[in-house]
């Protein structure tokens, strides 16, 4: 998996791995909502373990070769990566549903633009308009979700200090940190070359010591996963008709069925989450190595739209008119931002460059 380079492989890893990861995450959250720390730790541990094989030293087996990027720079990226993932998973403890979580994380275009603006970049009218529409869409979606849960969205202190308000704040901080990490990664690749395998390994490996103060929390959350009810594939199919085709496919493999049936369902969903996260993060790192931070943001927004639809259909989330309006604004503005950034502006620059060259030849 870690040696897949082609565009097709990147698409399969991102859309297949990340969308399947959303399914496993939602199943896990429904089984044991307060498991954000152990989700993050196991994802980081197994990703670092899988990426370790790409960092062998040819002269001394089983030792890590010297990185091409200063270790201090990787350590900064690892700390940001740790913080972003912890914040995103922590937000689930504030009763924010997976579809709304996806919508709010699509706020990345806004934070990416803000980070670029602070670095002196300029943006066109359509880029700014798309970000304004996206912001409105995020606010409408959050408002609709809060009202659906009986929460007030007034701007009083009591409302701001509510669980839902805290969850929004956690996700907002994560998005700003993610935007800065994207530009920092882009600068790193520009200076030292795009080595996505090295980035994948160090961003996860150097994050592991940061979990040491959370050892007690990890033990408690693992114990709760072990105490979840045993997995019964037939009962799960009856309770979730939309999942029946997937579960029927699993039942056709006696070896797979016998190996997972009867295990605590929280543990099974965690294992699926880990494997799909590995595929997802591999695809994202490949894309980062080959594309700009803005392109990465656009592709991931499209992936989030697919995940949003799957989560809504598979888990039967009820969407109000306001929620549909908000999600349409979010993903529609993301498409507008992608069109402007990846097609119209490059075409305009190409046309202007051609005219300039023609004028030089005439002179």
N, C-alpha and C positions, 0 to 999 in steps of 0.2 A: 504493500500500500504506500509506503513512504518513498517509493521511487517512481510514482506516477507523475509524468510531466505534461502529457498532451492536454489540449483544451477540453477534449471530451472527458478525460479522467477528472479534470478539475470540476467540471459541471456535475459529474456523477457523485464525486466526493462531497461537494457543497450541498447540492439539492437532495441527494439520496441520504447522505450521512446526517446533515443538519435537520432535515425534515423528520427523519426517523428518530432523531434525538429528541425533538419536541414531543413526539408521541410518547417515548419512554419517560421523558421528564414529567409530562402531565399525569401519566399513569402512576408514577412514583409519588408525585405531590398529592394526588388523591388518596394514595395508600398511606403515606406518612408525610404530612405537610411540613413539619419542622425537621428537615434533613438537609438544609442548604450547605452546611459546613462539610459534611461527609461527601455530598455530591461533588463539591469543588475539589476536595482532597483526593478522592479516588480518580477523578478525571485527570488531575495533574500528575498523580503518581504513575498511572498506567501509560499516559502519553509520554512522560519522560522515559519510562522503561522501554517503550517501543522505539522512541527516537534515539536511544542510547546506541543502538547497533549502527547508526550512521556516523558516529563520532569516534570510532575505534582509531587508535594509532597504528599505522602499518608496521612500525618498528617495534612496538611493545604491545602485544595483544591484551585486550581487556583494560587498557588504560585509555583515557580520553586525550585526544590530540589537542594541541594548542589551538584556540579559536582564532579565526581570521579577524574578528572584531574584538576590541578591548573588553575584557571581562566586566569592567565597571559599567560599560554601556549596556551589556546584557543584563547586569544586575538591576539597573534602573528599569529596563523593559520588563523584567520578571516581577519587580515590585508593583508596577502599574498593572500588569496582567493579573496578578494575584488580587489586587484591590478591586479591579473591575468585575472579575468573576464572583468574588465574595459578595459584593454589593448587589449584583444581579440576582444571585440565588437567595440572598437575604431578603430581598423584596417580597418573595413568596410568603413569608411569614406575616405579611401585612394584608393578607386576603386579596391580593391583586391576582386576577385570573390570568391564565396563560395567554388567551387572545389579547387582553389589554396589555399584558407584559410585552408581547410582540410589538404592538402598536407604539408603546412608549419607547421601546428600544429603537424604533425606526426614526426617532428624533436625532439620529446620528448625523443626518445631512445638515441640521442646524448647527450642531456643535462642531462639525468639521469645517463649516463655513466660518464660524466664529474664530476657531483656531487659525484658519488661513488668514482671516482679516487681521488678527493680531500680529501675524508674521509678514504683513504688508501686501497680501494678495488682493486683487481687485475682482469684482464679480459683475456680471451683466444684469440687466433688469429682470430677465426671465429667471435667472438663478435666484435672485433675491425674492421675486414673487413666489417661486415654488417653495422657498423656505418659509415665507410668511403663511402660505396656505397649509403647509405641513404643520406649522406651529398651531394654527387654528384647529386642524384635524386632531392633533394630539390632545388639546384642551377639551374639545367636544367629546372625544372618546373617553377621556378620564372622567369627565362630568357625568356622562351616561352610565359608566360603570359604577360610579359612586352612588348615583341616584337609584340604580338597580339594587344596590345593597342597603338602601335606606340611609345613606350618609349625606350630610349636608356639604355642599360645595361653596358655601359663603366664605368670605375671606376674613372671618373672625379668628381669633387666636385658638378658640376651642376646636374649630374645624381644622386649622392648620396642625394642631397637635394630635389629631386623631390618627388611628392606625393607617388609614388610607392616605392621609396627607403625608405621613412619614414615609410610606412606601413610595409615593411619587417623588419625594425629595431624594430618597436613596437611589432611585433609577436615574434621576436627573444628574446627580453627582457622578454616577457611573458613566453616563453618556459624555459628559465633559472630559472625564479622565480618558475615555476611549478615544475621543477625537484627538486629544493631545498625543496619546500613544501612537495613533495612526500616522501623524505627521513626524513623530520621533523615529518611527520605524522606517518611514520613507526616506528621511535624512540619513539614517544609518546605512540603508541599502545604496543610496547615492554616493556615500563616501567610501564604503568598504566593499561594495558589491553585494548583489542579492544572493544570500545563502540561506534559503528558507529552512533547510534541514537543521542547520546550526541554530537558527532562531527558534525553531520548534523545540529543540532539546533544551536550550538554556533558559528560555522563558518559562518552562515548566520545572526543570531540575532545580534551578536557583530559587524557585518559589517554595519548595518543600520545607525548608527550615522555618518558614514563616508560620507553619501550622503547629509548631511545637507548643506554643502557649495555649493552643486549642485542643490539646490531647484529651482532656476530660470531656469536653463537648463531643468529640469524635466517638469516644467510648459509649457515651449515653445514646447518641443517635444510632450507632451500629446495633446496640442492644434493642432499640425500638424496632429497627428493620427486621431483626431476627424474630421478634415477637409478632410480626404481622401474620395474618391468616395464610395457610398453605395455598399455593396456586392450584386452582381447579379450572382447567381450560374450558371444559364444557359449561360450567356455571358462569364463567366470565363471558362466554359467547352468548348465553341466554340473557345476561344482564346488560350486555352492550351489543345489540344486533349489528351496528355498523362495523364492529370489529370481527364479525363472524367469518368473512372471507380470509382475513389474515390468520385467524385462529384455526380455520379448517386446513389451511396450508401447513401450519405447524403440526396438526394432528396426523397429517399424511407421512410424517417422519417419525416412526416409532422410537428411534434412538433419541431424537431431540425431545420428544414428549416425555419419555421415561426419565430423562436426565433433569428436566426442570419441574415436572409436575410433582406437587407435594412439598417443594421448597417454599420457604416464606416468600410471598409474592413481592414484598419490598426488596428482597435480595435479588430476585430475578429481574425486576424492573431496573434495579441499580446496575446489574451486569450489562443489560441491553443499553442503558444510558452511557456507560463507559465506552463500549465498543463503537457506538454511533458517534460519540463525541470525538473519538480518535479519528474517525473518517472525516468528520466535519472540520476539525481544526487543521488536519493535513491539507484539505482543499483550500481553506482560507489562507494558510501560509503560502501555498503555491501561488495563489492569486496575488497576494501581497508582493511576492517576489517578481511578478510579471506585470503589475499594474500600479497606477497611482492610488493614493489614499481615497480620492473621490470615486474612482471606478470601483474600488473595493466596497465602498459604502453603498453604491447603487446596486451592485450585484447582490449584496447581502440584504438590501431592502426588498428586492424581488423575491429572494429566498424566504424572507419573513412573511411576504404575502401568501406564498404557497403554504407555509407552516400555519398561518392564521386560518386559511380555508380548511386545511386538514383538521386542525384542532377544533374548529367550530362544528364540522361535520361528524367527526369520529366521537367526540365527547358531548355532543348535543347541547352546546352553549346557546342560550337564547339571546339573540341580538335585537335590541330595540332600534327604532328608526334613527335615533341620534347616534347610536353606535355604528350603524351602517354608513351614515353620513360622515362621521369622523374617520372611519377606516378608508372610505373612498377618497377623502381629502388627503389622507396620509400617503396612500399608495399612488394616487393620481399625481400628486405633487412630486413624489419620488421619481415617477416616470418622466415628468416634465423636466426635472433637474438633470436626469440622465440624458434626455434628448439634447438639452442645451449644452451640457458639458462635454458629452462624448461624441456628438455629431455636428450640431449647428456651428458652434464656435470653432472647432477644428476646420470645418469646411470653409468658414469665413476667412480664417487665417490663411488657408491654402490659396483661396481666390485672390486675396490681397497680395500674397507673396508672388503669385503668378503675374499679376498686373505690374507689380514693382519691377520684376525681372524684365518684363516686356518694355517698360519705360526706359530702363537702363540700356537695353539693346538699341532702342531708337536714338537715344542721346549719343 
